[in-house]
């Protein structure tokens, strides 16, 4: 067999990753203390809750990934100034990868793609509520993914 001819009997898996769509699945904003919230000095305590989930769509290689952000701003007296929630979603095509790579792609890479959109949606809600802009810091989804894997492994070891 010459060097130009290739043995096609053992082809590597055809890996594919494609972003199909990014969309805002849900958004809400509450300002329970308004208008009194505007009269208080602006030194809020900001809390960010972040969650991700994913599920396979009816077609085998398509996945929906949902990144949920909840931002709560409180006064020094723990009164809620505002609560902003966003579920930023995307449909991703992922094929030709093993389970470990698929888990990392859906649990880390896809949320990283969605985060800038979710951050902008949160900022827009906050500004429309007449509060100062809120630019959330970047998130290291790789670290969060690895931490969740360690916790899951520890829980599995305790069960056995």
Helices and strands as residue ranges (DSSP letters): E 16-30, G 36-39, E 45-56, E 62-74, E 80-95, H 99-104, I 105-109, H 110-128, H 141-159
